[in-house]
Amino acid sequence: MKTLVFTCGDINGISPEVCVKTINQIYNPEERKIIFFCPANIFENTADLEHLSFRWQVVKEKFVNDQFAYDGSELVTVVDIGKFQQNIGKPTIHSGNAAFVALKKGYKTVASGKADAMVTAPVSKTALKLANIKYPGQTELLAKLSKSKKFLMVFLSDDFICGLTTIHEPLKKVSKLITKEKVKSSIRILYNTLQNDLRIESPKVAVLGLNPHAGENGNIGREEINAILPAIKSLKNIFAEGPFPPDAFFGNKKFKGYDAVLGMYHDQVLIPFKMMNFERGVNYTAGLPLIRTSPDHGTGYDIAGKGIANSQSMVEAVKWVERIILNRRKNKDVGKNIF
C-alpha cells in the first residue's frame, strides 16, 4: 500500500484538471491512498468538468503535533487549503499563493511520514513572483524546505534520462556556475539516483560539454578544460564519460549507450528530451530525503478551463514515483546517506 500526496499547482491553469484526471485513472484504494491539497472551491469547479469515478471527502486541514491528521480513508481526501480566487488563463497573486500553500502543506505531510511521496502539478514562476515567493520553481523550494544543499533536477522516461547541472538560470550566468565541484556533485547525485532510486546496476553517465564542439581544446571556451573534465576524472568508482559535444552526441544517438546524460544548462537536454517524450516525460527532484515527481509540462493557460488537457505526463509521474517508493523501501537508508 502506498499513500500519495497531490498538490494543485497553479489554479488558473490546467494543473487541477490534470490532477483530477490522473486521480480518476489511478484510483484504486486497494493499491494506493490519495491526499489532494487543493482549495475546495477549485476542486469543485474542476470536478464539474469531469465524470468522476472516484469517491472523495473534502476536509479542513487539521494538524496534530505539527503533523497532518490523516485518517487513512479509502476515499480520496481533498484537503481544503482555503478559498482562492480563480482567474482562468493567467498568472495571479492568488494562483501563486495557492500553489505555494499546497506545496508547503504537501511537503510537511510527506516529511512527517503520513505519506510516501508527492506528485506536484505545474506552477507558474510568474505567479510565484507576483505572490512574492522568491524561488524560481518547486525544485528549489523543496530543496530549501528539506534543507538539502545538494540536489538535482532529473527528467525520467523509458527512452532517455537526463539531469541538469544548472536549472532555471539565465544563459549569461551559466558559465560562472560551471565549477569542478558543481559538476562533480551533479554527476554523483545522478549516478546515485540511477543506482539506488532506479536500481540500475553499474550505471553509465554521459557528461555534455558547455561550449560548441565541447570547447574544441579550449579554442571556444575553457569550461571543459577547467571544470568539466577535471570533475569527471576526480570521481572514483563512478562510470562517467565526456565532455561530449552535444550536437554530435544527440545526432549520433550516443545517449542510447548510457543510462543517463548530464547537461550543463536547461535547454541543452530538455529540447531532445521533450522531442522524445513530450506527453510522457517526468520531472524528478533527486538528492532529497523525500520523493517528488511532477509532469514535464507547464500550466497550459491557453487551454485551461476547457477540459481538454492531456494528463498522460501526470499519470507517468505517478508510475515513476511509485517505482521509486518501492526501490527505496528495498534500501531504507537510501534517502539518508547516499547523497
RAKABEL-V916941 format. One record per residue. N is the residue number from 1. RES is the residue in one small letter. PHI is phi in whole degrees, -180 to 180 (NA if undefined). PSI is psi in whole degrees, 0 to 359 (999 if undefined). OMEGA is omega as a letter, one per 40 degrees, with the letter a starting at -180 (none if undefined). Layout:
BEGIN
N_RES_PHI_PSI_OMEGA + N_RES_PHI_PSI_OMEGA
END
This chain:
BEGIN
1_m_NA_138_i + 2_k_-127_146_i + 3_t_-117_122_a + 4_l_-113_140_i + 5_v_-100_132_i + 6_f_-111_142_i + 7_t_-117_147_a + 8_c_-73_340_a + 9_g_67_208_a + 10_d_-78_118_a + 11_i_-74_349_i + 12_n_-95_357_i + 13_g_-110_206_a + 14_i_-88_0_a + 15_s_-57_308_i + 16_p_-59_324_a + 17_e_-65_313_a + 18_v_-69_331_i + 19_c_-63_309_a + 20_v_-64_318_i + 21_k_-64_320_i + 22_t_-67_313_i + 23_i_-59_320_i + 24_n_-58_321_a + 25_q_-79_325_a + 26_i_-101_355_a + 27_y_-58_118_i + 28_n_-159_95_a + 29_p_-63_349_i + 30_e_-83_343_a + 31_e_-110_325_a + 32_r_-153_151_i + 33_k_-114_151_a + 34_i_-130_132_i + 35_i_-119_122_a + 36_f_-116_111_i + 37_f_-86_112_a + 38_c_-162_143_i + 39_p_-58_134_a + 40_a_-58_321_a + 41_n_-66_326_i + 42_i_-73_318_i + 43_f_-60_315_a + 44_e_-65_320_i + 45_n_-62_319_a + 46_t_-71_319_a + 47_a_-61_329_i + 48_d_-65_338_a + 49_l_-85_345_a + 50_e_-119_156_i + 51_h_-95_102_a + 52_l_-83_132_i + 53_s_-101_356_a + 54_f_-107_156_i + 55_r_-98_148_a + 56_w_-142_164_i + 57_q_-133_135_i + 58_v_-97_125_a + 59_v_-127_152_i + 60_k_-79_144_a + 61_e_-64_137_i + 62_k_-140_121_a + 63_f_-114_134_i + 64_v_-120_124_a + 65_n_52_43_i + 66_d_67_18_i + 67_q_-123_140_i + 68_f_-64_128_a + 69_a_-84_76_a + 70_y_-84_134_a + 71_d_-93_3_i + 72_g_71_25_a + 73_s_-63_148_i + 74_e_-76_344_i + 75_l_-76_152_i + 76_v_-67_123_a + 77_t_-94_110_i + 78_v_-94_111_a + 79_v_-89_114_a + 80_d_-74_113_a + 81_i_-92_9_i + 82_g_117_166_a + 83_k_-89_126_i + 84_f_-126_139_i + 85_q_-70_134_a + 86_q_-107_130_i + 87_n_-128_91_a + 88_i_-55_132_i + 89_g_95_6_i + 90_k_-155_152_i + 91_p_-76_139_i + 92_t_-140_169_i + 93_i_-61_326_a + 94_h_-70_318_a + 95_s_-70_327_i + 96_g_-66_316_i + 97_n_-66_318_a + 98_a_-62_316_i + 99_a_-62_318_a + 100_f_-66_314_a + 101_v_-63_315_a + 102_a_-61_318_a + 103_l_-66_315_i + 104_k_-62_315_a + 105_k_-71_324_i + 106_g_-65_317_i + 107_y_-59_313_a + 108_k_-60_323_a + 109_t_-66_318_i + 110_v_-71_316_a + 111_a_-62_330_a + 112_s_-82_353_i + 113_g_92_5_i + 114_k_-78_344_i + 115_a_-143_161_a + 116_d_-88_331_a + 117_a_-167_170_i + 118_m_-129_144_i + 119_v_-119_115_a + 120_t_-105_133_i + 121_a_-80_159_a + 122_p_-62_146_i + 123_v_-120_167_i + 124_s_-105_125_i + 125_k_-65_328_i + 126_t_-65_317_i + 127_a_-65_320_i + 128_l_-61_319_i + 129_k_-66_319_i + 130_l_-61_327_i + 131_a_-86_8_i + 132_n_63_34_i + 133_i_-100_110_a + 134_k_-92_58_i + 135_y_-134_137_a + 136_p_-72_346_a + 137_g_-176_179_a + 138_q_-69_327_i + 139_t_-57_309_a + 140_e_-68_324_a + 141_l_-67_317_i + 142_l_-66_324_i + 143_a_-63_319_i + 144_k_-66_315_a + 145_l_-62_323_a + 146_s_-91_3_i + 147_k_57_38_i + 148_s_-99_117_a + 149_k_-90_337_a + 150_k_-116_104_a + 151_f_-143_167_a + 152_l_-149_135_i + 153_m_-83_121_a + 154_v_-123_144_i + 155_f_-117_132_a + 156_l_-117_137_i + 157_s_-158_169_i + 158_d_-70_337_a + 159_d_-98_334_a + 160_f_-159_130_i + 161_i_-123_134_a + 162_c_-144_159_i + 163_g_-131_162_a + 164_l_-118_125_i + 165_t_-70_316_i + 166_t_-116_153_a + 167_i_-109_259_a + 168_h_-95_72_a + 169_e_-121_140_i + 170_p_-60_146_a + 171_l_-58_326_a + 172_k_-66_345_i + 173_k_-100_345_a + 174_v_-61_314_a + 175_s_-55_316_a + 176_k_-68_338_a + 177_l_-87_348_a + 178_i_-85_92_i + 179_t_-114_164_i + 180_k_-58_314_a + 181_e_-67_322_i + 182_k_-65_315_i + 183_v_-66_317_i + 184_k_-60_314_i + 185_s_-63_319_a + 186_s_-65_318_i + 187_i_-62_316_a + 188_r_-63_315_i + 189_i_-64_317_i + 190_l_-64_316_i + 191_y_-62_314_a + 192_n_-66_326_i + 193_t_-64_315_i + 194_l_-61_316_a + 195_q_-74_320_a + 196_n_-103_312_a + 197_d_-76_328_a + 198_l_-109_357_i + 199_r_57_44_i + 200_i_-96_120_a + 201_e_-79_130_a + 202_s_51_61_a + 203_p_-67_155_i + 204_k_-117_129_a + 205_v_-116_131_i + 206_a_-101_138_a + 207_v_-117_128_a + 208_l_-88_155_i + 209_g_-80_170_i + 210_l_-93_318_a + 211_n_-93_164_i + 212_p_-54_139_a + 213_h_60_24_a + 214_a_53_39_i + 215_g_86_343_a + 216_e_45_64_i + 217_n_58_34_i + 218_g_89_359_a + 219_n_-81_342_i + 220_i_-127_42_a + 221_g_118_149_a + 222_r_-116_9_i + 223_e_-61_325_i + 224_e_-65_318_a + 225_i_-75_319_a + 226_n_-85_333_a + 227_a_-130_309_a + 228_i_-71_308_i + 229_l_-64_316_i + 230_p_-59_325_i + 231_a_-65_315_i + 232_i_-62_314_a + 233_k_-69_336_a + 234_s_-80_347_a + 235_l_-85_132_i + 236_k_-111_145_i + 237_n_62_24_i + 238_i_-132_128_i + 239_f_-86_108_i + 240_a_-141_135_a + 241_e_-129_153_i + 242_g_141_195_e + 243_p_-78_137_a + 244_f_-98_143_i + 245_p_-65_120_a + 246_p_-59_320_a + 247_d_-64_312_i + 248_a_-68_325_a + 249_f_-59_312_a + 250_f_-80_325_i + 251_g_-61_323_i + 252_n_-91_5_i + 253_k_56_36_i + 254_k_-67_340_i + 255_f_-60_338_a + 256_k_-69_343_i + 257_g_-90_4_a + 258_y_-131_156_i + 259_d_-82_336_i + 260_a_-161_160_i + 261_v_-125_134_i + 262_l_-103_120_i + 263_g_-99_164_a + 264_m_-91_334_a + 265_y_-149_169_a + 266_h_-51_295_a + 267_d_-71_342_a + 268_q_-58_321_i + 269_v_-111_340_a + 270_l_-73_331_i + 271_i_-64_306_i + 272_p_-64_324_a + 273_f_-62_314_a + 274_k_-73_332_i + 275_m_-63_326_a + 276_m_-89_334_a + 277_n_-140_42_a + 278_f_-60_326_a + 279_e_-109_5_a + 280_r_-129_355_a + 281_g_-71_151_a + 282_v_-132_137_i + 283_n_-96_127_a + 284_y_-127_133_i + 285_t_-93_103_a + 286_a_-87_151_i + 287_g_95_358_i + 288_l_-94_155_i + 289_p_-71_336_i + 290_l_-104_168_a + 291_i_-106_127_i + 292_r_-143_129_i + 293_t_-124_166_a + 294_s_-155_152_i + 295_p_-67_150_a + 296_d_-93_62_i + 297_h_-154_174_a + 298_g_-95_201_a + 299_t_-80_345_i + 300_g_57_46_a + 301_y_-56_327_a + 302_d_-68_338_i + 303_i_-118_9_a + 304_a_-64_144_i + 305_g_80_2_a + 306_k_-101_351_i + 307_g_74_19_a + 308_i_-114_7_a + 309_a_-66_142_i + 310_n_-88_124_a + 311_s_-98_9_a + 312_q_-60_320_a + 313_s_-65_324_i + 314_m_-68_320_i + 315_v_-62_318_i + 316_e_-63_324_i + 317_a_-61_324_i + 318_v_-68_317_i + 319_k_-60_315_a + 320_w_-70_320_a + 321_v_-65_324_i + 322_e_-73_327_i + 323_r_-63_317_a + 324_i_-69_322_i + 325_i_-55_311_a + 326_l_-64_320_i + 327_n_-67_321_i + 328_r_-70_330_i + 329_r_-66_332_i + 330_k_-73_339_i + 331_n_-138_87_a + 332_k_-63_339_a + 333_d_-92_1_a + 334_v_-60_323_a + 335_g_-77_353_a + 336_k_-100_326_a + 337_n_-136_359_a + 338_i_-83_342_a + 339_f_-98_999_none
END
